[in-house]
Amino acid sequence: MNIDNKSKSYITFGVIAIIVCIAIFGGISASRNIGKSSKTISKENGMRKLNKYVNSIDPEDVEPIQGIVNYEENDTTFQELPNLTDDSIVVQNTTSTFAEIFSSSEKTGTGTDGYLRTMAKQFNESNPKLKSGEKTSIKLRTVSSGQQVDYIASQKYIPDAISPSSSLSIEMLNFREIETETISDSLVKNYAGVVLSKKAYSTLVEDYGGVSVQTVAKATSEGAITTGYTNPFTSATGLNFLITLLDSYDPDNILSEKATNSFIEFQKKIPFVALTTGQMRNAANKGTLDAFVLEYQAFINDNTLTKNYKFIPFGYEHENPLVALSSASPESKETLQLFAEYCKNNGSKLAKECGFNQKIDAYTPPSTNYAGGTLIDAQKLYKENKDSDPVICVFVADISGSMAGEPINALKDSLINSMQYINTDNYIGLITYNDDVQKRLPINKFDLNQQSLFVGTVENLSAAGGTATFDGLCVAMKMIEEKKEEIPNAKTMIFVLSDGECNRGHSLKEVSPIVSSLKTPIYTIGYNANIDALKQLSDINEGVCIDAKTDDVVYQLKQLFNANM
């Protein structure tokens, strides 16, 4: 009896032990897969599915049409700038006499990004008056630092004043013989920096002897960490990083052959240059990046970043100056002086609450002041040398019936007008889709002949039928993977241009695992679209989704191409 009870006890204990083991190992397995999609598949399985889908899609081969490449001899750099709309106005003037300011987004947003927006509203509510006794006010628009320069240099739109993130924008305007008058050297102070994961920080300290732009660049070039930065054509932080990087290579001449060659080696290891900070942050959150650039004010306002990352300042201080254009009227300049004084006397507490005017110990910004011409030449150096390895890219264009009229015309104009910003060493293909998928242009080097075929084919597109977006995407991915077998070192990307949701063929749910497994970034441009599905598609591999109105699509594409192609 005792023996039987003893045996039962052993059996019971054994069963419990087995259950516990299963629970423990099951828990370990589950914890290892936290954050991983159940739809995650290998590249091999992704290709197997892709081949099956493309075989069922059976795309039509359409003969390309020769066209005429007509690049104007005059500088067309600014022709694609969109007309400014009321959407960019964040504070409206309250009087007939006023001063209009362009300001960068970290000061014109909401919450901790709304310093200047709040100050402008409070200023207007204080009923300020000029010396003449006339009432005045501020009109505030949100415009990126790079775009501020473009609008003014092109004379497409000239405000009374600008407040970019840094004085680098002012230097570039002055180089273009645009006269400015400083109202305030600094409305608020900020810093640019590299945000490093704790693991990357340890790697630099232990293996590279310290943490700086120089060691970040060296570790990136050697593949020890993965780094991302923002487009130096639009982002003040991106331009600051580029200048600091080139200076670290050759302080005597940032445009030298030595600096250029070192930049090329660095750029080989960059997965992408982000069009927006959001794109970069998304990549960091997914573990794609160990290091990325950001302003200190944004860093300290993000609890996740401050907890898990280190901020290393670099380059010029972001002084956020307020600068009047010479074309501003005396009344506007007086209004700006009143506003700057109001910010100085009433904005200190708010500036601190928003994360500005912080002190970073043991950091002194460089004293070297590069002229505007050198900054512009550095942007050109970036554009010409950022792709030492070629890019394989396929455009996937929606020609469904809902694109008829203005959307299809805008798509055609935007592709043709922006193709001049694609480097000719890259490899470009074109697919269209409606109810079915058409292979319009096989992937080839973007030389004059391929450009001619691209122009002719795009010019002859017409819209009709349904919307098989993800069928078109599948065919594009298959074309890219086949071309990559010929050019294994190439970077890959896809641009999807559409106005709405898919209503034919395969679904986003079916295609997403394949997209994830192949790792090709997908940039989506929505033409007056419901862009939820497009955004989901771009988010898979850290692409960008742009809700582009028909009058600013060319400018958006230019920025994408300058950043990545």
Protein Blocks (a to p, Z undefined) as FASTA:
>chain_A
ZZmmmmmmmmmmmmmmmmmmmmmmmmmmmmmmgoiafkbccfklmmmmmmmmmmmnopad
dddddddddddfbdcklmmpccddfklpmbdcfbfbdcdddddfklmmghjllmmmmmmm
mmmmnopacfkopacddddddddfklmmmmmmnomaccfbdcdfblklmmmmmmnopacd
dfbfblbdcdddddddfklmmmmmmmnopacfklmmmmmmnopaccddddfklmmklmmm
mmmmmmmmommlmkbmklmmmmmmmmmmpmbacfbfklmmmmmmnomafbdcddfklmmm
pmklmmmpccddehjddekpadddfklcfklmmmmmmmmmmmmmmmmmmmmmnopaiace
hiacdfbdcdfklmmmmmmmmmmmmmmbacdddddddfbfklgcjllmmmmmmmmmmmmm
pcfkbccddddddfbccdfbccddfbfklmmmmmmmmmmgcceddddfklmmmmmmmmmm
mmmmmmmmbccddddddfbdcfehjdfklmmmmmmmnopacddddehiafklmmmmmmmn
opacddddfklmmmmmmmmmmmmZZ
